Amino acid sequence: MEQDLSAAGQRADDAGEETGGRRGRRASGGAAARRAARSGTAAGPQLTYITRKIPLYEVLGEEGLALIEANAEHILQEIGIEFREDEEALDLWEKAGADVKGERVRFPKGLCRQLLETAPSVFTQHARNPARSVQIGGDATVFAPVYGPPFVRGLDGERRYATIEDFRNLVKLAYMAPAMHHSGGTICEPVDVPVNKRHLDMVYSHIRYSDKPFMGSVTAPERAEDSVAMARLVFGDQFVDENCVLINLINANSPMVFDGTMLGAAKVYARANQACIISPFILSGAMSPVTVAGTLAQILAEVMAGAAFTQLCRPGAPVLFGTFAASISMQSGAPTFGTPEPSLVSYGAAQLARRLGLPFRTGGSLCGSKMPDAQAAHESANTLNMTLLAGTNFALHSAGWLEGGLVASFDKFMIDCDQLAMMQAMSQGIDLSENGQAMDAIAEVGPGSHYLGCTHTQKNFQTAFYRSTVADNNSFEQWLAEGGKRVEERANRLCRDWLGAYEAPALDPAIDEALQVFMLRRKDSMPDAFG
Amino acid sequence: MEQDLSAAGQRADDAGEETGGRRGRRASGGAAARRAARSGTAAGPQLTYITRKIPLYEVLGEEGLALIEANAEHILQEIGIEFREDEEALDLWEKAGADVKGERVRFPKGLCRQLLETAPSVFTQHARNPARSVQIGGDATVFAPVYGPPFVRGLDGERRYATIEDFRNLVKLAYMAPAMHHSGGTICEPVDVPVNKRHLDMVYSHIRYSDKPFMGSVTAPERAEDSVAMARLVFGDQFVDENCVLINLINANSPMVFDGTMLGAAKVYARANQACIISPFILSGAMSPVTVAGTLAQILAEVMAGAAFTQLCRPGAPVLFGTFAASISMQSGAPTFGTPEPSLVSYGAAQLARRLGLPFRTGGSLCGSKMPDAQAAHESANTLNMTLLAGTNFALHSAGWLEGGLVASFDKFMIDCDQLAMMQAMSQGIDLSENGQAMDAIAEVGPGSHYLGCTHTQKNFQTAFYRSTVADNNSFEQWLAEGGKRVEERANRLCRDWLGAYEAPALDPAIDEALQVFMLRRKDSMPDAFG
């Protein structure tokens, strides 16, 4: 592996040093990597994905975990999971020894867990800039942006349908944000592009406007095929077959159903050795029981069945334990976020995932608010603190999520990115080195003095404290003199600055052309559809 | 203890059943307690202090803790702590075996830790309504409101000096808020009352407008004496001598100084068997080193010296390990809150406090923002999540804190109280009972259906999820139809509703009269001073 060169790297090298590529791949400290690290000048240097140095927070003890695991096995054995609209999936399960009646599959005790033994607990998702490749699993946490909103809150505060221009701008911001480790997938729905063609523009935008890892389309098997084909044009056929370059969101239709669309996409990705996130989409009280322990048993059963299915398609294919957890208002049925119960679900699910040996996805910066106000921030912060402390490996929706995920907000994207960088600083824990202990400073300063000018402070002040990009900590008088702005107004200004300073990362013109040709051919083969 | 009757209870009982008192004290399930529980009708039933059922989050391992403890002992031995403007304090230390040179006290290794063996690790702070008494220490967390702001953001959004009317209104809100377990102390500075007299009005307001436990004055020894005297009028002399009814904030003048004012107040309270919170007030980079480990060593040394001093005054007097942690902006010197470094300081300090066997105070809902916007909420939520997970026993500043503590905000008070109730729900962890497991629900509903109407949901939906008092989770269209309000506008409405619905808890008229007579006599003995 270490000696492999991706096709992207080889091609980039052919196209000359300017494009970055093999040198960057060979030596992440090389010129290309340095250029890449400089790419977000306006936003500050890029951070590698988080390698946690702080402990995990675990809410369940052995007894609780064993109880929920036994309940999940009971669900798999006695109730079963439906695999709908996919004869092949049912055949695969029958051959694997499951009990298949109609579309209902019941699993002999331990079958799913046994099938999952071939799934890796840690793997690398490669980016076309190798300095941006991410570890998925273990002590790594990767932040990825919001996924799925059909609307945006634009920079003039307007709420409207999202466009491909919004999509590109959000990809650019994610590319520039230091603690955003991933370009994500459907960062918003570009509804101005036909529904059957927009996946091509989305995948292309991730490749063209960023060099961070990204996600493939899951809304139809052929769109998954297109995503893999485009990845092959970037990374080369063999590299894609042997490595993960796409991570893909496969939602369960909770309770206890996988539908044909998701199964179709899962088959394409697993067989191409690309990663699936098997993710029950849970609004507790609607798609799962109103209790945390009941929800956890159902989630575990659903993930075990879905993730084991990927191993039937291709043993060894990377797969994640996903959990999207929210509650609902029992008056209105509206989803609610950042409340205690979904946090407890996610904390518990993280523990179950580790015991299953799968990387874990949950959390982000979720909220139900309609604007980036204190409600949005409280809900997002409650979710994000949990995301870090639970030991989440892949955190979708880490920035920009507003209004229960219906809206991608540019202002909130900037505010959230600032919080992501804080979490990254937090994740590094307490420095216990001699410099960290600062005994020389304490001796130098002594009782009744101050540390502002002492040697130790002078030496460390550049890196001592996380510096927020959007917070205002000036005096009331100075803040007032500067317009008395709310944080989202400062975030809006910063967002405009970043977009103004954006510079696209280099892309081998041969790869770019191959992608364009591919997209044109695919688009020409389809009539426009708006859905 | 269980059979003791406080003087307040006895007097209240003499005054007839209406006042609540002995019956409530004898049986917390009795009529008085039920009345008390109903007292916050508009705000919902009152919650008892938190008894945590979730694990602690600990960032330091044994090695790090031992290192910091050794560094603290080094500071105590070699650098020492100054006890200023207090000859008696220096005498006490000399007699205890410390090395006293001028005002500098150096401590033989282990002396402070040994003196602290008489301090209780858990105690009860009694309220005049026994249903509101709180446990300080162990697995208990007590939320108390903001302390100290000279300004308020009033209900019309105006920023102005605080008044005694504001003080009373904030006490009323804290009384009504279900998850606010404590009435606090200087909830704001009533600057319309002379500085030398206002402590009387503050203590009286806590007694008159609330029945929750409260704090005494620390700004001068004689004000501490007045606080104790008023507590004796409520609870009786003997009860006060034998029980904690006041908890009091003794700040260290970091680095490594206690001043005469604070020492004077500490002596009064410790000798009256009342609780001192020995609290280094730390803006890292100014009052302590810029590093977390250095700050922790200094905090531990300061607390050990200050807390041990209370045991010299009266062995067995209750004392807390306090930590107020913020960073400063290295550009402007302004304090910053909710950032990673202060959270790490507080997490570490909580561990050091447990090893010292002292209850721990930190955290709250701190922020530097000038208004209750997303900055305020992110910073507050980051601080409050840490407060809960660190196992904080007493959390001052839990609601209403704005602008680095310069301002008490009514709107933010309501938003924060909602978050406190969420933390309380979170603290109860995952219900693993048969009902919690919900296996009957999963079997009843089955694949592809929903849980909205199932038996288990019907049975549990009233209590299943925390319901926010200020969040809006309706659709965008409905939210817009209702005025498109930000959360602080809803909080403002709720605040007005609560104040409109407020009913004072019963107070024995004889006690009330005794308090009024005492205040009048004390006020008459002093000229007005405005400071």
Boltz contact constraints between the chains, C-beta under 6 A:
constraints:
  - contact:
      token1: [A, 54]
      token2: [B, 59]
      max_distance: 6.0
  - contact:
      token1: [A, 57]
      token2: [B, 57]
      max_distance: 6.0
  - contact:
      token1: [A, 59]
      token2: [B, 54]
      max_distance: 6.0
  - contact:
      token1: [A, 59]
      token2: [B, 429]
      max_distance: 6.0
  - contact:
      token1: [A, 64]
      token2: [B, 432]
      max_distance: 6.0
  - contact:
      token1: [A, 71]
      token2: [B, 437]
      max_distance: 6.0
  - contact:
      token1: [A, 71]
      token2: [B, 439]
      max_distance: 6.0
  - contact:
      token1: [A, 82]
      token2: [B, 447]
      max_distance: 6.0
  - contact:
      token1: [A, 256]
      token2: [B, 447]
      max_distance: 6.0
  - contact:
      token1: [A, 257]
      token2: [B, 447]
      max_distance: 6.0
  - contact:
      token1: [A, 257]
      token2: [B, 448]
      max_distance: 6.0
  - contact:
      token1: [A, 286]
      token2: [B, 450]
      max_distance: 6.0
  - contact:
      token1: [A, 286]
      token2: [B, 452]
      max_distance: 6.0
  - contact:
      token1: [A, 289]
      token2: [B, 438]
      max_distance: 6.0
  - contact:
      token1: [A, 289]
      token2: [B, 441]
      max_distance: 6.0
  - contact:
      token1: [A, 289]
      token2: [B, 451]
      max_distance: 6.0
  - contact:
      token1: [A, 290]
      token2: [B, 457]
      max_distance: 6.0
  - contact:
      token1: [A, 290]
      token2: [B, 460]
      max_distance: 6.0
  - contact:
      token1: [A, 290]
      token2: [B, 464]
      max_distance: 6.0
  - contact:
      token1: [A, 291]
      token2: [B, 436]
      max_distance: 6.0
  - contact:
      token1: [A, 291]
      token2: [B, 438]
      max_distance: 6.0
  - contact:
      token1: [A, 292]
      token2: [B, 430]
      max_distance: 6.0
  - contact:
      token1: [A, 293]
      token2: [B, 430]
      max_distance: 6.0
  - contact:
      token1: [A, 293]
      token2: [B, 432]
      max_distance: 6.0
  - contact:
      token1: [A, 293]
      token2: [B, 436]
      max_distance: 6.0
  - contact:
      token1: [A, 293]
      token2: [B, 437]
      max_distance: 6.0
  - contact:
      token1: [A, 294]
      token2: [B, 437]
      max_distance: 6.0
  - contact:
      token1: [A, 294]
      token2: [B, 438]
      max_distance: 6.0
  - contact:
      token1: [A, 298]
      token2: [B, 442]
      max_distance: 6.0
  - contact:
      token1: [A, 327]
      token2: [B, 465]
      max_distance: 6.0
  - contact:
      token1: [A, 329]
      token2: [B, 473]
      max_distance: 6.0
  - contact:
      token1: [A, 330]
      token2: [B, 461]
      max_distance: 6.0
  - contact:
      token1: [A, 334]
      token2: [B, 473]
      max_distance: 6.0
  - contact:
      token1: [A, 334]
      token2: [B, 474]
      max_distance: 6.0
  - contact:
      token1: [A, 336]
      token2: [B, 473]
      max_distance: 6.0
  - contact:
      token1: [A, 339]
      token2: [B, 466]
      max_distance: 6.0
  - contact:
      token1: [A, 340]
      token2: [B, 422]
      max_distance: 6.0
  - contact:
      token1: [A, 340]
      token2: [B, 425]
      max_distance: 6.0
  - contact:
      token1: [A, 340]
      token2: [B, 426]
      max_distance: 6.0
  - contact:
      token1: [A, 340]
      token2: [B, 466]
      max_distance: 6.0
  - contact:
      token1: [A, 341]
      token2: [B, 465]
      max_distance: 6.0
  - contact:
      token1: [A, 344]
      token2: [B, 430]
      max_distance: 6.0
  - contact:
      token1: [A, 368]
      token2: [B, 473]
      max_distance: 6.0
  - contact:
      token1: [A, 370]
      token2: [B, 476]
      max_distance: 6.0
  - contact:
      token1: [A, 370]
      token2: [B, 479]
      max_distance: 6.0
  - contact:
      token1: [A, 372]
      token2: [B, 374]
      max_distance: 6.0
  - contact:
      token1: [A, 373]
      token2: [B, 486]
      max_distance: 6.0
  - contact:
      token1: [A, 373]
      token2: [B, 487]
      max_distance: 6.0
  - contact:
      token1: [A, 374]
      token2: [B, 372]
      max_distance: 6.0
  - contact:
      token1: [A, 374]
      token2: [B, 377]
      max_distance: 6.0
  - contact:
      token1: [A, 374]
      token2: [B, 415]
      max_distance: 6.0
  - contact:
      token1: [A, 374]
      token2: [B, 487]
      max_distance: 6.0
  - contact:
      token1: [A, 375]
      token2: [B, 471]
      max_distance: 6.0
  - contact:
      token1: [A, 375]
      token2: [B, 487]
      max_distance: 6.0
  - contact:
      token1: [A, 377]
      token2: [B, 374]
      max_distance: 6.0
  - contact:
      token1: [A, 377]
      token2: [B, 377]
      max_distance: 6.0
  - contact:
      token1: [A, 377]
      token2: [B, 378]
      max_distance: 6.0
  - contact:
      token1: [A, 378]
      token2: [B, 377]
      max_distance: 6.0
  - contact:
      token1: [A, 378]
      token2: [B, 381]
      max_distance: 6.0
  - contact:
      token1: [A, 378]
      token2: [B, 419]
      max_distance: 6.0
  - contact:
      token1: [A, 381]
      token2: [B, 378]
      max_distance: 6.0
  - contact:
      token1: [A, 381]
      token2: [B, 381]
      max_distance: 6.0
  - contact:
      token1: [A, 381]
      token2: [B, 382]
      max_distance: 6.0
  - contact:
      token1: [A, 382]
      token2: [B, 381]
      max_distance: 6.0
  - contact:
      token1: [A, 385]
      token2: [B, 385]
      max_distance: 6.0
  - contact:
      token1: [A, 415]
      token2: [B, 374]
      max_distance: 6.0
  - contact:
      token1: [A, 419]
      token2: [B, 378]
      max_distance: 6.0
  - contact:
      token1: [A, 422]
      token2: [B, 340]
      max_distance: 6.0
  - contact:
      token1: [A, 425]
      token2: [B, 340]
      max_distance: 6.0
  - contact:
      token1: [A, 426]
      token2: [B, 340]
      max_distance: 6.0
  - contact:
      token1: [A, 429]
      token2: [B, 59]
      max_distance: 6.0
  - contact:
      token1: [A, 430]
      token2: [B, 292]
      max_distance: 6.0
  - contact:
      token1: [A, 430]
      token2: [B, 293]
      max_distance: 6.0
  - contact:
      token1: [A, 430]
      token2: [B, 344]
      max_distance: 6.0
  - contact:
      token1: [A, 432]
      token2: [B, 64]
      max_distance: 6.0
  - contact:
      token1: [A, 432]
      token2: [B, 293]
      max_distance: 6.0
  - contact:
      token1: [A, 436]
      token2: [B, 291]
      max_distance: 6.0
  - contact:
      token1: [A, 436]
      token2: [B, 293]
      max_distance: 6.0
  - contact:
      token1: [A, 437]
      token2: [B, 71]
      max_distance: 6.0
  - contact:
      token1: [A, 437]
      token2: [B, 293]
      max_distance: 6.0
  - contact:
      token1: [A, 437]
      token2: [B, 294]
      max_distance: 6.0
  - contact:
      token1: [A, 438]
      token2: [B, 289]
      max_distance: 6.0
  - contact:
      token1: [A, 438]
      token2: [B, 291]
      max_distance: 6.0
  - contact:
      token1: [A, 438]
      token2: [B, 294]
      max_distance: 6.0
  - contact:
      token1: [A, 439]
      token2: [B, 71]
      max_distance: 6.0
  - contact:
      token1: [A, 441]
      token2: [B, 289]
      max_distance: 6.0
  - contact:
      token1: [A, 442]
      token2: [B, 298]
      max_distance: 6.0
  - contact:
      token1: [A, 447]
      token2: [B, 82]
      max_distance: 6.0
  - contact:
      token1: [A, 447]
      token2: [B, 256]
      max_distance: 6.0
  - contact:
      token1: [A, 447]
      token2: [B, 257]
      max_distance: 6.0
  - contact:
      token1: [A, 448]
      token2: [B, 257]
      max_distance: 6.0
  - contact:
      token1: [A, 450]
      token2: [B, 286]
      max_distance: 6.0
  - contact:
      token1: [A, 451]
      token2: [B, 289]
      max_distance: 6.0
  - contact:
      token1: [A, 452]
      token2: [B, 286]
      max_distance: 6.0
  - contact:
      token1: [A, 457]
      token2: [B, 290]
      max_distance: 6.0
  - contact:
      token1: [A, 460]
      token2: [B, 290]
      max_distance: 6.0
  - contact:
      token1: [A, 461]
      token2: [B, 330]
      max_distance: 6.0
  - contact:
      token1: [A, 464]
      token2: [B, 290]
      max_distance: 6.0
  - contact:
      token1: [A, 465]
      token2: [B, 327]
      max_distance: 6.0
  - contact:
      token1: [A, 465]
      token2: [B, 341]
      max_distance: 6.0
  - contact:
      token1: [A, 466]
      token2: [B, 339]
      max_distance: 6.0
  - contact:
      token1: [A, 466]
      token2: [B, 340]
      max_distance: 6.0
  - contact:
      token1: [A, 471]
      token2: [B, 375]
      max_distance: 6.0
  - contact:
      token1: [A, 473]
      token2: [B, 329]
      max_distance: 6.0
  - contact:
      token1: [A, 473]
      token2: [B, 334]
      max_distance: 6.0
  - contact:
      token1: [A, 473]
      token2: [B, 336]
      max_distance: 6.0
  - contact:
      token1: [A, 473]
      token2: [B, 368]
      max_distance: 6.0
  - contact:
      token1: [A, 474]
      token2: [B, 334]
      max_distance: 6.0
  - contact:
      token1: [A, 476]
      token2: [B, 370]
      max_distance: 6.0
  - contact:
      token1: [A, 479]
      token2: [B, 370]
      max_distance: 6.0
  - contact:
      token1: [A, 486]
      token2: [B, 373]
      max_distance: 6.0
  - contact:
      token1: [A, 487]
      token2: [B, 373]
      max_distance: 6.0
  - contact:
      token1: [A, 487]
      token2: [B, 374]
      max_distance: 6.0
  - contact:
      token1: [A, 487]
      token2: [B, 375]
      max_distance: 6.0
